[in-house]
Amino acid sequence: MGFREFVAIVASLMAVNALAIDAMLPALPQIGEALSIATENQRQFIITAYLLGFGVAQLAYGPLSDRFGRRPVLLFGLVIYTIASCAAMLVTSFDQMIFARLMQGVGSAAARVLAVSIVRDCYSGRQMARVMSIAFIMFILVPVIAPSVGQAIVLVAPWEWIFLVLGLAGFGLASWIMLRLPETLPPERRNPIVLSAVFAAFRLVATNRLCLGYTLAAASILGCLFGFINSAQQIFVDVFDTGSAFPIYFASIALFMALSSFVNSRIVERYGTRVVSHTGLLAFTSIAIIHASMALSGHESLVVFLVLQSLMMFCFGLVMSNFSAMAMDPVGMVAGTAASFQGFVTTVGGALLGFYIGQHYDGTATPVILGYACLGMLSIVIVLITEKGRLFRPTVTASR
C-alpha cells in the first residue's frame, strides 16, 4: 500500500466519527419532533450518548488489538457501527434512539483507537505528527460537508435516511480495509490478554507524565469543540436566525480547522510539536477571552461570532493532532493500550465538559464562549504542570 492510500484509510477511519456526529445536526429538530423530545437542550443527549459510547469502548479495543491484531478488531467495530446505524433508522422512541447512538459510538470507537495504533505501528515522533496532521485535514473536511449532506437529505427524504448513509459508509470502509489494509502488528509483538498485564499497561500509560498531561490537556480543549457542536444548531438557527443556511456557516468555520491542519503538516517537522501546539493553545485561549469579553459587553453578532470562532478553530487544529502525537510518543511499546487510554479520557472528558457547556445554552452564544475561555485556561495550566513550567521546549525528564 502506498503512503497516500495509507493516509486516506487513516483519515477515513477518523472521519467516521465526525460523520456520525455532524451529519445529523440539521435534522435535530425533525428527530426531536418525531421522538417527542420535550426540550431543545434535551436533543443534545443524542450527540452525547454517541460520544460516551465512543469514549468508554475505547478502553477495550486497545488491549484486544494488542492481542489479536489491528485488522480483525477494526473490522468487528465497523460491523457494530454499521448495524447500529441501520437500527437508528427504525427507532420509535427517544430511549431507543439513545441506545442505538450509544452502540454506534461503541462501534466507531474501534476506528478511532485503531487509526492511532496503526499509525504508531508505522511511525513515531515528528513523522507520526505529520501523518496525523495530513489525515486530520481529510478528517476535518467531513464536518465541512456533513451538515450540508444532512440538510440535503432532510429536504428530499425523511431524517432516517441520514442513518442509512452512515450505515453505507461503515460498510464501504469495512470492505476497503478488508481488501487493502495489511496487518501492522506482527505476531511476535502481540501481548496476551492477562488482566495483570492489561492493568500494568494502563498503569504505565496513566503514570507517564507526558502521556497523561497531554491527554488531559487535549480533553479540555476537545470539550470546547463538543460544546460548540452541541449548541451549534441552536446558536446559528435560533440566535442568529440563519435558517437552512446553517450548514454553510458551520462549514466555513470547519474549513479553518482543515487549513490549520494543512499548515501544521508543513511546519511541524521544522519547528517541532511543542512550539506549534503551545503557540496554538495560547492563541486559542487569548481569542476566547477576547470573544467572551465582547459577548458579555453586548457586542456579539453573527459576523463577530464567525470571525472569532474561525480563528479559534484554526488554533484548535494546531493543538489537537500535536497533543495526540506527544501523548503517544513515549508509550509506543503499548500503543494499542495507550490509544485506548487517550481516546477514553479525551472523548469522555471532552463529551462531559461539552455537554455541561451545551446544557447552559440560554438563547445566547455567551455560555459556549465563556466555556472556551475557561477550558483554554485550564489546558494551559495542565500543559505547564506537564512540562514543569517550560513552554515550547521539552522537559529534561521525558518519561515522567
Buried (B, 14 or more C-beta within 10 A) or exposed (E): EEEEEBBBBBBBBBBBBBBBBBBBBBBBBBBBEBBEBEEBBEBBBBBBBBBBBBBBBBBBBBBBBBBBBBBEBBBBBBBBBBBBBBBBBEBEEBEBBBBBBBBBBBBBBBBBBBBBBBBBBBBBBBBBBBBBBBBBBBBBBBBBBBBBBBBBBBEEEEBBBBBBBBBEBBBEBBEBBEEEBEEBBEEEEBBEEEEEBBEEBBEBBBEBBBBBBBBBBBBBBBBBBBBBBBBBBBBBBBBBEBEEEBBEBBBBBBBBBBBBBBBBBEBBBEEBBBBBBBBBBBBBBBBBBBBBEBBEEEEBEBEBBBBBBBBBBBBBBBBBBBBBBBBBBBBBEBBBBBBBBBBBBBBBBBBBBBBBBBBBBEEEBBBBBBBBBBBBBBBBEBBBEBBEEBBBEEBEEEEE
